Amino acid sequence: MCGIVGYVGKRDVVSVLFKGLTNLEYRGYDSAGMALRDDGEIKIYKTLGKLINLKNELEARKSELKHPTSGIGHIRWATHGSPSLVNAHPHTCSCGKLVIVHNGIIENYKELREELLKKGCTFRSQTDTETIAHLVADEYASAKNLETAVRNSVKKLQGAYAVCVMHKDVPDVIVGARKHAPMLVALGEDENFIASDTPAIIEYTKKTIYLEDNEIAVVTKDRVRITDIEGNEIIKKVEILPWEPAALSKQGYKHFMLKEIHEQPDVIRNVLNGKLYDIDSPIILNEVKIDKEILKKLNKIQIIACGTSLHAALSGKYLIEDFAGISVDVEASSEYIYRKTTTDESTLVIGVSQSGETADTITAIKQAKAKNSHVLIITNRPDSNMARLADSLIPVNAGIEVSVAATKSYSAQLISFYLLAIHLAEIKGTLNKEYLKSIKHELIKLPSKIEEVLSNVEPIKTCAKKFSSYKNFIFISRGINLSTAYEGALKLKEISYINATGYAAGELKHGPIAMLDETMPVLAILIPGGITYEKILSNCEEAKARNAKLIALTSSNDKNLESIFDVVIRIPEINEIISPAITCVPLQLLAYYIAEYLGKDVDQPRNLAKSVTVE
């Protein structure tokens, strides 16, 4: 989950690396560091905490630098070893000539470390990364070639890695290698870049080459050479990035999260564009490559995802089963990969990931492909590792999402599931045509209804202020909005650090009701018109009888709700089946404003990173 950027070229190296790390800070912010080639030496700068501390350190010591010509930078999310200066990257070998930055987890580092200790290597940190530094240095001592040393070293590594290596005796050369962790090379004029993600380099170039597992890149100012792990040169396709640098600007909003919440109406329009033309036309999913005859016979789907994407997947299960009558299992990727599954060639496996680089989900997808399942990927990053593994793809078109807490990508995933469920229903003929038209009509109107919510946030702000001092929260719903309750609780936990839990409303009386008193707010999502509305109201009455503070999120205009609930947050009238795509927005805003009232770091919550690239 760490961020890596490397540069060789004519620009101000410190500025390029710092801007690149700034745009990658969503990947980790426990510590930061740079290694710079300057005046024939490798100079290392490291600080604990967020990137601003590294900027201050570099400013204080700028007189030490003459004219750096290349460098590698790193922003860390701690895995092996606590956040500390000694564990911060870059790491060096014993003599200090070789420097390395690394993203991933080396599973056999202890065994390698024991071998290197016997050879006289001196270890300073608790990280697995330092083991790689000593290993490459040991190989370099005999090979006298940095590329060969890296190649021989990574053959010995077990686990996941994206590494960049520099050596004092090899001027202005960065050698990068990857396995199960993302890495790309970006091309410029008299300059080249290497990074763990595209935001690091988008300000300078859109021309990129994505490295695959067991590939090695040698990057200089004038050339990029890519080989396989045996040293055979590979000619790679140069791809053009679809994003502009402006996507990384807050554009006047206080936080990226707030900006991204407000982008959701346009994001939904982008997802629908080209797929839903009008209520009389079928859904068009050109990148879903499954034969329609196979889809007609399909009777089993497995969806695998993590975190917020898992909540979108739970909505997807409800929709596909309701619309198309196909049995759907949903499982956390981290559980799927460690048990015997019933996945086979007759199973459609859907992987969901904002980044397309989620390590657990990638492993799960590879396992499914090994069993000959057709793999459909729903992701915000069509340039990602997961998208390249896909047999079919639904790109969600949410644009770059910077805030660690996912908002617009969640909405885009939800809409993608609506489109897929309708598409399956149309192929299988499982829904009444007039009902299908009504659902499509609701989807087309959805962006404007969300804009209504975003134009009237004062009730949500008032609610946030009133409840910001509470230490615990319960979110409840039933049916299609149960996953919304899970997601609302997760958002509050992520950015405010308030203990929040989502429950099926009917499960309150089976244990959680014991926790209810005046210190435990209960937020209920209840949409009239569905079969669960009255049942949820009854569950809320049960909570009220235990003195719990009650918040309603509803499209109902019933004034009697004020006699039951302490706060009522109203959204525009909407069909219950479509409502998760709008109920998520007030919950995002509620979490945001509570966190802001509490003075939390909204965009970079503690211990979290945007892209979870380790299992």
VODREN-946686 format. One record per atom (N, C-alpha, C): residue in one letter; x, z negated, y negated. Coordinates in steps of 0.05 Angstrom, whole numbers, plus 5000, padded with zeros to 4 digits. Layout:
# residues N
AXZY/...
This chain:
# residues 615
M501650005024/M500050005000/M501750004975/C504350004979/C506150004956/C506150284942/G507150294917/G507350544903/G510250624901/I510850884906/I513550984905/I513651234887/V515751244870/V516151494855/V519151534852/G520051784856/G522851854852/G523052104835/Y525352124820/Y525652344802/Y528552424799/V529052694799/V531652804792/V531153024772/G532453004748/G531953214729/G532953144701/K531853294682/K532853294654/K531453094636/R529252994644/R527652804627/R528952534627/D527752354610/D528552074609/D527651954636/V529551894653/V528851804680/V527251544680/V528051364663/V526651104662/V523751144654/S523251314634/S520551374625/S518851504647/V520051694662/V518551834683/V517851634705/L519751474713/L519251274735/L517151074726/F517450974701/F515650764692/F512750874690/K512451114679/K509751224677/K508551274705/G510351374723/G509351414750/G508451164763/L509950944760/L509250684771/L506750574758/T506450624732/T504050534718/T501550664731/N501750914737/N499451054749/N499150994779/L501050844790/L500750764818/L500350464821/E499950324798/E499850034800/E497449934816/Y495450104818/Y493150024835/Y493949994864/R496250084872/R497150064900/R498649804906/G499149644885/G500449394890/G501749294864/Y501749024860/Y502848924835/Y503948644839/D505248594862/D506648344867/D509448334854/S510748564853/S513348584841/S513948884836/A516048934821/A516649214814/A519649244811/G520649484815/G523549534812/G524249824810/M526649874800/M527850144798/M530750134806/A531650354818/A534550404822/A535150664807/L537150654789/L537850874772/L540750964776/R541151224779/R543851324779/R544751374751/D546751224743/D547651234715/D550651204713/D551951404701/D554851394697/D556351344724/G555551484745/G556851464770/G556251214787/E554451044777/E553750794790/E550750794797/I549950624816/I547150564822/I546550294809/K544650294790/K543950044776/K541049974783/I540649714791/I538149624801/I536849424782/Y534249454777/Y532749274760/Y530249194775/K529748934778/K527448834793/K526148604778/T523548584779/T522148354768/T519848274786/L519048024784/L516747914798/L514247964782/G511948004795/G509448034781/G508948324773/K507348354753/K506348614745/K508448784731/L507749044728/L509649234719/L510649184691/I508949054674/I509749004647/I512348834646/N512748664667/N515148504668/N517648674672/L517348884688/L519649064691/L520249214666/K518149294651/K518549434626/K520049254606/N519348994605/N520748814588/N523648774596/E524148764622/E526848734633/E528548974625/L527449214629/L528949454622/L529449474592/E527549384576/E527949384547/E530149194539/A530148964551/A532248754545/A535048844553/R535149024573/R537849094584/R538449394579/K537149514560/K537449804556/K540249874547/S541749694536/S544449754527/S546249804551/E545449714575/E547149754599/E547050054608/L544950194601/L544550464610/L545650674591/K546950874602/K548051084585/K546251334587/H546351464610/H544651704613/H543851734643/P541751584652/P540951614680/P540051904686/T540752004710/T540052274717/T538152294741/S537852064754/S535952064777/S535251774783/G533051734798/G532351454804/G529951444823/I529551204834/I527251144850/I525950884840/G523250874841/G521850644831/G519850554852/H518950294849/H517250184870/H515549964857/I512949964865/I511149744858/I510149634884/R510249364888/R509949254915/R507349104919/W506249144942/W504148974953/W505348844978/A505748584977/A507348444997/A506148465025/T507848525045/T507148515073/T509048315087/H511548395090/H513548225102/H515048075079/G514747815079/G516047655058/G514247625034/S514247385023/S512447325001/S513347474976/P511547494956/P512347614930/P514547454917/S516947564915/S519247434903/S521247634893/L523047554877/L525047744866/L526847844889/V527647674907/V529347764929/V527947954948/N525347934950/N523848114968/N522948364954/A523248374928/A522448614912/A524248854919/H523149094917/H524649344921/H525749434894/P527849594894/P529349704917/P531049504931/H531649564957/H533449404973/H536049564977/T538249414982/T540849544986/T542049475012/C544149615020/C545749545043/C547749325035/S549449245052/S551249025047/S553149085024/C554149335023/C556049405002/C554749484975/G552149524976/G550649584951/G550749874943/K551950054959/K552150334952/K549550484957/L548050394977/L545650534986/L543250364977/V541150504966/V538750374958/V536350504970/I534250354975/I531850454988/I529350324978/V527150484977/V524450374972/V522750464996/H520750305002/H519250355027/H516350265024/N514650415036/N511750345039/N511150355068/G509850145079/G509150145107/G510049885121/I509949885147/I510749655163/I512449755186/I514849635189/I516549705212/I516149495233/E515049575256/E514249385276/E516649275292/N518849425294/N521149335310/N523449245292/Y522849155268/Y525049085249/Y526648845258/K525348665273/K526848425282/K529048495302/E528348675321/E530248765340/E532548915327/L531849095308/L533949245293/L535649055277/R534348855265/R535848665248/R537948515264/E537148435289/E539048285306/E541448465312/E541048715318/E543248895323/E545048935299/L543848945276/L545448985251/L546948735243/L545748505248/L547248255243/L549748235260/K549548325284/K551948325302/K554148515292/K553248715276/K555248905265/K556348805239/G555448575230/G556548455205/G554948495180/C552448615183/C550748655159/C549848385148/T549648365122/T548748115109/T545948165098/F543948005107/F541248035098/F540647835077/R539147915056/R538447745034/R535447685032/S533847855043/S530947825040/S529547775066/Q526947735065/Q525347705089/Q523847965096/T524448185083/T522948425087/T523848595110/D522048755120/D522848955140/D524349185127/T523849225101/T525149455087/T528149425087/E529149185082/E532049145081/E533349235107/T531949205129/T533049295155/T533549595155/I531749745142/I532150035140/I534550105124/A534949955102/A537250005085/A539849965100/H540149745115/H542549705131/H542849905153/L540649985165/L540650185187/L541650455177/V540650545154/V541550805143/V544450785135/A545250565123/A548050535115/A549950545139/D549050415161/D550650425185/D550950705196/E548750855196/E548851135205/E550551305186/Y550351245160/Y551951405140/Y554951365144/A555651125153/A558551065156/A559751255177/S558251345197/S559351525217/S558651815211/A556251865201/A555352145196/A556552265171/K557052095150/K558052195124/K556152395112/N553652385119/N551652575108/N549052415105/L547952395081/L545652225076/L543152325091/E542752585091/E540352695105/E540552625135/T542852665147/T543252615175/T542852315181/A543852145163/A543651855166/A540751775166/V539151885147/V536351815146/V534951915171/R535552155179/R534252265203/R534852095228/N537352025232/N538051865255/N536751585254/S536451485230/S535351215227/S532351215232/V530851405221/V527951395225/V527151445254/K528851575269/K528351605298/K528151335312/K529451135301/K529550865313/K527350685303/L525850775283/L523750605271/L521150635287/Q519850405291/Q517150405302/Q515250285281/G512950425277/G511050335257/G510550545236/A510050465212/A509350645190/A511350625168/Y512050855157/Y513950855134/Y513651095117/A514051055091/A514751265072/A517151155057/V519451285059/V521851175048/V523151375030/C524551275009/C526251434992/C528951294991/V531051454994/V533751344996/V535651484977/M537351334963/M539451444946/M542151314954/H544351454949/H546951344955/H548851404932/K550551204926/K552451234903/K554251474907/D555051534932/D556951754937/D555652024940/V552952034937/V551552294939/V549952324913/P551152434892/P549952444866/P547352594864/D545352474851/D542852604844/D541452744868/V541452594890/V539952684914/V538252454923/I535652514928/I533852324940/I532952434966/V533152274987/V532252355013/V529752195020/G527552325026/G525052195033/G524152265061/A522752075073/A521752125100/A519151965103/R517352065121/R514751925124/R513851935153/K512251725160/K510751725185/K508451525181/H506051615184/H503651445181/H503451315154/A504751425133/A504451325106/A504751565088/P503251585066/P503251835050/P505751875034/M506552125031/M508752195013/M508452495006/L509052554981/L509052834972/L511452884955/V512053144953/V514153244935/V512753414914/A513653384889/A512553544867/A514653704853/L513953944846/L515954144837/L515754194807/G518054194794/G518154264765/G520354464760/E520854514734/E523054684726/E525454514720/D527654564735/D530154404733/D529554104737/E527554044753/E526853764759/E525053764783/N525153554799/N523353524821/N522753224825/F520553174838/F519452904841/F518752854870/I518652594877/I517652504903/I515952254898/A513752234912/A511952004905/A510151954929/S508851714928/S506951644949/S504051734943/D503551814917/D500951914911/D501052084886/T499152264882/T499152464861/T499052344832/P497652124827/P497652024799/P500451974787/A502451934804/A505151874794/A506352124781/I505452364788/I506852604778/I505052794763/I502452734761/I500552934751/I501052994721/E502352814707/E502952864679/E505053084675/Y506653134696/Y508953314693/Y508553574708/T507053574730/T506753824746/T504353794764/K503154024770/K500954024790/K501854144816/K504354244818/K505254374842/K506354164862/T505054144885/T505753934904/T506054044932/I507653904947/I507953954976/I507453684990/Y505653685009/Y505053435023/Y506653425049/L508153215052/L509753175076/L507853075099/E508453175123/E507053085147/E508752875161/D507652755182/D509152555197/D511652685209/N513852525208/N516452605219/N517752845204/E517052865179/E518353065162/E520152925142/I522353055134/I524352945116/I524753145093/A524853035069/A525253195045/A527853115032/V529453315024/V531853275008/V531353384981/V531253214961/V530453284934/V532753274915/T533353504902/T535253514880/T533953634856/K535453664834/K534353774810/K533454064814/D534854214830/D534454504832/D532954584857/R532754404877/R531754484903/R530354264918/V528354334934/V527254154953/V527454284981/R528654134999/R529054235026/R527554055045/I525854165062/I524154005080/I524754085109/T525253885126/T525853935154/T524053765172/D524053825197/D522853645216/D524853435224/I524153255242/I525953035248/I528453115263/E528453365273/E530853465287/E532553625269/G531753665244/G533453815225/G532754105221/N530554195234/N529754475231/N528254505204/E529054695188/E527854735162/E524954835165/I523154735148/I520354805148/I519554925121/I518255145122/I517155265097/I514355155093/K513955005072/K511354865068/K509755005046/K507154985048/K505355095028/K505454925002/V505655054980/V505554914954/V502554914945/E501554674941/E498754644933/E498554564903/I496354644891/I495854594862/I493854374860/L494554154846/L492753924843/L490354004825/P487953904832/P485553974817/P485053794793/W486653584788/W486053394767/W487753424742/E486753324720/E488153324695/E489153044689/P491353014674/P492352754666/P490352574652/A488352694639/A486252544625/A484652364643/A484652434669/A483152274689/A484351994691/L486751954682/L488151694684/L487851534658/S486251624639/S485751484614/S483251324615/K483151094601/K480750924600/K478651044581/Q479451224564/Q477651374546/Q475851174530/G477050964520/G475550784503/G474350544516/Y474150544543/Y473050324557/Y475150104560/K474149854562/K476049624563/K477549634590/H476249714611/H477449714638/H476749984652/F478450064670/F477850294686/F475350254702/M474850014712/M472449964728/M469950024712/L469849934687/L467449994671/L467150284666/K469350424660/K469350714656/K468250854681/E469150764704/E468450904729/E465550844737/I464550604730/I461650544733/I460050744717/H460850784692/H459350964674/H459651254681/E461651324697/E461951604705/E460051684728/Q458651484740/Q457151544764/Q454951754762/P453451764740/P451451984738/P452752254741/D455052304727/D456352564729/D457552604757/V458552384769/V459652404795/V457552504815/I455152384813/I452952464831/I452252754826/R452152834801/R451553114795/R453653294808/N456253214808/N458353364820/N458053384850/V457253164863/V456853164892/V454553354899/L452353344884/L450053514890/L450553804883/N452353864865/N452854134856/N453754314879/G452454524883/G453154714904/G452154644931/K450954404933/K449854314959/K446854294959/L445754204936/L442854174933/L442054334908/Y440954574913/Y440254754891/Y437454684879/D435554654897/D432854584888/D431354474912/I428954374908/I427554234929/I426554424951/D426454684946/D425454874966/D427754994983/S430254944975/S432455064989/S433854865008/P434954955030/P436254765049/P438854665037/I439754435046/I442354325038/I444554505049/I446554555032/I448754725040/I451354555042/L452354535066/L454854385071/L456854575084/N458154745068/N459754965079/N462154865095/E463154625088/E465554525102/E464954355127/V462354335133/V461554215159/V461454445179/K463454445197/K463954685214/K462754665241/I460954475246/I459754455272/I457554665276/D457554795298/D455554995304/D452754875303/K450855015291/K448154905288/K446754855315/E447355005335/E446154955361/E447254695373/I449754635367/I450854385377/I449554155361/L449254195335/L447953985319/L445153925328/K443754135336/K440954095346/K440853905370/K442953925387/K443053775412/K444453505408/L445553465385/L447153225380/L445452975383/N446352775399/N444852535402/N446552275399/K449052315389/K450752075385/K452752125363/I452851935345/I454751945323/I456151675321/Q458751675316/Q460151425310/Q461351455282/I460951245265/I462151245238/I464151015237/I466551085227/I468650885225/I469650875197/A470050635186/A470850595158/A471750305154/C472650255130/C473549985123/C472449915095/G472049655090/G471449555063/G468949675052/T469049765027/T466749885013/T465850135028/S467650285039/S466850525054/S465250455079/L465750215090/L464150125113/L461250065105/H460849965081/H458149925071/H456650185066/A458150385056/A456950655053/A456150765081/A457850705101/A457350795128/A454850665140/L454350415133/L451950275143/L449450405131/S449650485106/S447450635094/S447050905108/G449351035114/G449251285128/G447951265155/K448451055170/K447151005195/K444150995192/Y443250835173/Y440350815168/Y439151085162/L440451235144/L439351495136/L439251695159/I441451715174/I441551915195/I439551855217/E439351595224/E437351525244/E434551565234/D434051505209/D431351525198/D430551825194/F432451985184/F431852265178/F432052445202/A434152405218/A434752595239/A434252495267/G433752235270/G433152115296/G435552125315/I437952115304/I440352105321/I441451825321/S442251725344/S443351455347/S446151445334/V446551245317/V449051215302/V450250935306/D452750925314/D454250675314/D456150665290/V456350435278/V458250395256/V460150175263/E462650225259/E464650015266/E466950015246/A467949775240/A470349755224/A472649885239/S474150045225/S476350195237/S478350005251/S478849775238/S480749585249/S479949465275/E477349475281/E476349395308/E476249625327/Y475449855318/Y475250095335/Y477850155349/I480050125335/I482650215346/I483750035368/Y482549795371/Y483749615390/Y481749545413/R479949725418/R478249685441/R477649955455/K476649935479/K475850175494/K473250275483/T473150525473/T470750635461/T469550845479/T467050915474/T465651115489/T465751395476/T467551425457/T467951675443/T468751895463/D467452135461/D468252355478/D467652615464/E467852835479/E467553105467/E464753155457/S462852995466/S460053035456/S459352855433/T461352715423/T460852525401/T461752645374/L460152625354/L461052685327/L462052425315/V464552425307/V465852195295/V466152245265/I465152065249/I465252095219/I467151875209/G469251955196/G471051765183/G470551765153/V470451525141/V469851505113/V472051345099/S473151455078/S475351325063/S475551435035/Q475651255016/Q476051344988/Q478651494985/S480851374995/S483451494990/S484251705010/G482951695034/G483751875056/G486451795068/E487451565060/E490051465071/E489751195084/T487351095089/T486950835101/T488050835129/A490050665134/A491650685159/A489950635183/D488150435183/D486550375207/D484650615213/T483550735192/T481650955196/T483151205206/I485551245196/I487151475206/I487751445235/T488551205243/T489151145272/T486651195289/A484351105279/A481851135294/A481151435296/I481551585275/I480951875275/I482752015296/K485251935296/K487052065316/K486251995344/Q485351755349/Q484351675375/Q481951845383/A480151885364/A477752045369/A478452335375/K480352445360/K481152725364/K482452755392/A483852545400/A485152555426/A483152565449/K480652475443/K478552485463/K476752735458/N477752915442/N476353175437/N473753155421/S473352935407/S471052905390/S471353085365/H469153185355/H469153325329/H469253115307/V471153145289/V471652945268/V470753055241/L468952915228/L467952975201/L469052755183/I470352835161/I471452645142/I469952655116/I469152425106/I467952395079/I470052245062/T471152375043/T473352255027/T473352364999/N474452204981/N474852284953/N477352444949/R479052464970/R481652594967/R481952824987/P481053064980/P481253294998/P484153375004/D486053254989/D488853304993/D490153095011/S488552915022/S489652685037/S490252745066/N491752555078/N492452575106/N489952595123/M487952435117/M485552435134/M484052695132/A483952805108/A482553065104/A483953285120/R486553265122/R488053475137/R487653445167/L486753205176/L486153165204/L483353255211/A481753315191/A478853355196/A478253625209/D476253625226/D475053875235/D472953975215/S471553785203/S469653845182/S470153645159/L469253715135/L469953555112/L467553555092/I467053315081/I465253295058/I466853165035/P467953325017/P469453204994/P467453084974/V467852834965/V465752704949/V466052764919/N468252884911/N468452984883/N468052764862/A469152524867/A468852314847/A471052304827/G473152464831/G475452454813/G477152214819/I479452194806/I481351974811/I479951714804/E480051524822/E478951254817/E481351064815/V481650944792/V484050774786/V483550484792/S481250374784/S480650094788/S480650034818/V481849814826/V481949744854/V479249714867/A477349594852/A474649564862/A473149834861/A472449934884/A471150194886/A468350184875/T467650374858/T464950404846/T463950684849/K465150864834/K464051144834/K464551284861/S466751204875/S467151324901/S465051234921/Y464150974918/Y462050874936/Y459451034931/S458751074906/S456351234900/S456551514911/A458951634908/A459351904918/A459151914949/Q460151714962/Q459951704991/Q457051675000/L455551504985/L452651474991/L451251744989/I451651884967/I450252134963/I451052334985/S453552324993/S454452505015/S452952445040/F452452195046/F450952125070/F447952215067/Y446852205043/Y444152305040/Y444052605046/L446052755036/L446153045040/L446553105070/L448352955083/L448753005111/L446252935128/A444952715122/A442552635137/A440352845133/I440052945109/I437953155104/I438753405119/H441253475117/H442253715131/H441653705161/L442253485173/L441653445202/L438653455207/A437153335190/A434253335193/A433153625191/E434153785173/E433254055169/E433954225194/I436354175205/I437154325229/I435454245253/K434953985256/K433453895279/K430453895275/G429553945251/G426653965245/G425253695249/T426453485241/T425353215246/T423753095223/L423753235200/L422253115177/L420153315167/N417953205158/N415853355145/N416953495120/K416353745116/K417453905094/K416753785067/E414353685064/E413653575038/E415153315032/Y415653165053/Y417252925050/Y420152995042/L421253195056/L423853295049/L424053375020/K422053515010/K422053594982/K422053354963/S420553154970/S420352914953/S423052774952/I424452764974/I427052634975/I429052784958/K429053054961/K430853214944/K430253184915/H427653174908/H426853134880/H427952874869/E427752664886/E428852404877/E431852414873/L433252554890/L436152584887/L436952734862/I435352934855/I435953094831/I435452924806/K433452744807/K432852574784/K434752324782/L436052264804/L437652024806/L439651984783/P441352184775/P443252134754/P441952034728/S439752154720/S438452064695/S437351784698/K436451704721/K435551424725/K437851224723/I440151304734/I442451134731/I443351114702/E443051334688/E443751324659/E441851124644/E439351104653/E437550904641/E438650624645/V439650564670/V440850304675/V443250254658/L444950454655/L447450424640/L446950394610/S444650484601/S444050474572/S442650204565/N442150044585/N440749784580/N442049564596/V444549494589/V446149304605/V445749014595/E444348974573/E444248704561/E442948504581/P440848574595/P439748374615/P441848304636/I443448494644/I445548434664/I447748264652/K448448314627/K450448144614/K449447864611/T446947834604/T445747564601/T445747414628/C445047554649/C445147434676/C447947364683/A449847534678/A452647474685/A453647224671/K452947204645/K453846964630/K452546714641/K450046734648/K448546494658/K449646394685/F450646584702/F451446514729/F454546524733/S456046564712/S458946594715/S460346334723/S459046104720/S460345844726/S459745764755/Y458145914770/Y457545834798/Y459845914816/K460345754837/K462545794855/K461745944880/N459245974886/N458246104910/N455746274903/F455346484919/F453146664915/F452146764942/I449546814944/I448446954967/I446947194958/F447447424971/F445947674966/F444247734990/I441647794986/I439947845009/I438348105004/S437648235026/S435748455026/S435048515055/R433448725058/R432648815085/R432649125085/G432849235109/G432649525112/G434849675098/I434149885084/I436050065072/I437849935052/N437049715039/N438649585019/N440349355030/L440249305056/L441949095067/L444849145061/S445749395065/S448549465060/S449149435030/T447149475013/T447549424984/T448149134979/A446748954993/A447248674990/A450148604998/Y451048725020/Y453848685029/Y455748785008/E455249014997/E457049134977/E457048974951/G454648884942/G454548714918/G456048464921/A455848334944/A457448094949/A460448144949/L461148374961/L464048444962/L465148484934/K463648634917/K464548684890/K465048414875/L463148234878/L463447974864/L465847824874/K466247824900/K468647694912/K471147814902/E471248084902/E473748224896/E474848164868/I473048164848/I474048164821/I473647894806/S471847724817/S471447464803/S472447234820/Y473047284846/Y473947074865/Y471846864870/I469346934865/I467146754872/I466346814901/N466046604917/N465246634945/N462446744946/A462146994956/A459547124957/A459147244984/T456747224995/T456147325022/T453547475022/G453447695036/G451047845039/G449747785066/Y447047755065/Y445647685090/Y443047865091/A442247925116/A439548025120/A437647795113/A435747855095/A434047635084/A432647475106/G431947605128/G430647455150/G432447265165/E435147295160/E437047125173/E437546865158/L436546845134/L436946605118/L436146355134/K433846365146/K432746125160/K434246075186/H436046255194/H437446215219/H440246095214/G440545935194/G443045805189/G443845785159/P444046015145/P444945995117/P443245835099/I440645795106/I438845635089/I439845355086/A441545265104/A442644995102/A444444965077/M445445185067/M447245165044/M445745165017/L443145215018/L441645264993/L441044994978/D441745004953/D440944784934/D441244904906/E441244734886/E441244834858/E443944954851/T446044924868/T448645034862/T449045304875/M447145404890/M447445654905/M445445864895/P446246054877/P444546264869/P444046464892/V441646564893/V440946774913/V439947014898/L441247244902/L440447494890/L439047664911/A436547734906/A434947894925/A434548174914/I434948374932/I434348654925/I431748724938/L429748774922/L427048824934/L425749054918/I425149264933/I423949514922/I421149544932/P419149554915/P416349584925/P415949854937/G413849864954/G413150114968/G414150124996/G416049945003/G417049945030/G415849725047/I416449725072/I415149525090/I416349255088/T418649225074/T420048965074/T419548815048/Y418248925029/Y418048805002/Y416748525004/E414448505016/E413048245018/E414648045034/K416048145055/K417647965072/K419947845056/I421248005039/I423447905023/I422347705003/L420047754991/L418847564973/L418447294987/S417547305011/S417147055026/S419746905031/N421847065037/N424446935040/N425446805014/C424846934992/C425546824966/C424046564960/E421546554968/E419946304965/E421246084981/E422146145005/E423545945022/E426045845008/A427546024995/A429945944980/A429245774956/K427045854942/K426245694919/K425445414926/A424145384949/A423345114958/A425744934964/R428145054967/R430544894970/R432144874944/N430844944922/N431944914894/N434145114888/A434345324904/A436345534897/A435445684872/K437445764856/K436945934833/K436646224843/L434546364833/L433846624844/L434146844823/I435347064832/I435547304816/I434247534831/A432547684818/A431347924831/A432548174819/L433248364836/L433848634828/L431748814840/T430048924822/T427649054831/T426749284813/S425149464824/S423849664808/S420949594802/S420149354811/S417349274807/S416749184779/N414449244769/N413549154742/N411748914744/D411548794767/D409848564771/D410848324755/K409248244735/K409948024717/K410047754732/N408747734755/N408747484770/N411447414781/L413247614782/L415947554792/L417347344775/E416747334749/E418047144732/E417446854740/S415146814754/S414546544762/S416046454787/I417246654801/I418846594825/I421846594819/F422646794802/F425546834798/F426346724771/D428846624770/D430046524745/D430746764727/V431646984740/V432347224725/V431347464741/V430147654726/V429247904739/V430748134725/I432248294741/I433648534731/I432148774742/R431148934723/R429349154731/R430849424729/I430249594748/I431349864748/I428950054748/P429450314742/P427150504741/P425850534769/E423350604768/E421750634793/E423050854810/I423350794836/I424750984854/I423750944882/N423751164898/N423051144926/N425050954940/E424050774956/E425750574969/E428150704984/I427650924998/I429751045014/I432051144998/I431551214972/I433751304954/I434951074938/S433650844939/S434350624920/S437150514922/P438550524946/P441250424946/P443150564927/A442550814921/A444250964902/A443950874874/I441850714868/I441550604841/I441950304840/T441050164862/T441349864862/T444249774862/C446049944872/C448849874872/C449949854843/V448849994824/V449950004797/V449649744782/P447249614781/P447049354768/P448849144781/L449149164808/L450848964822/L453849004814/Q454649254811/Q457349314801/Q457749194773/L455749234756/L455849134728/L455848834728/L454148714745/L454048414746/L456748304754/A457948414774/A460648324783/A462648354760/Y462548594747/Y464348654725/Y464148444703/Y461648394693/Y461348224670/Y461947924677/I461347844701/I462047574710/I465147544709/A466447744721/A469447734721/A470547734693/E469347894676/E470347904648/E469847634634/Y467547514638/Y467047244626/Y469047044636/L469847074661/L471746884673/L474646944666/G475147164652/G477847244644/G479547344666/K478347464687/K479847574709/K480947854703/D482947924718/D484148194716/D482348384732/V480548504718/V478448664732/V479548894748/D481449044736/D482449284750/D484449224772/Q485748994770/Q487848934789/Q487448654800/P485348604816/P484848344827/P487048254845/R487447994846/R489747884861/R489547954891/N491847994903/N492148044932/N491148304942/L489848464924/L488648714934/L490248954925/A489849174938/A490949434930/A488949654936/K489149874921/K487050074923/K487050224950/S489450284959/S489650454983/S491050285005/V489650225026/V490750045047/V492050215068/T494750265064/T496150445081/T497750315104/V497050055109/V498149915132/V495949805149/E496349785175/E494249675193/E494149375191/
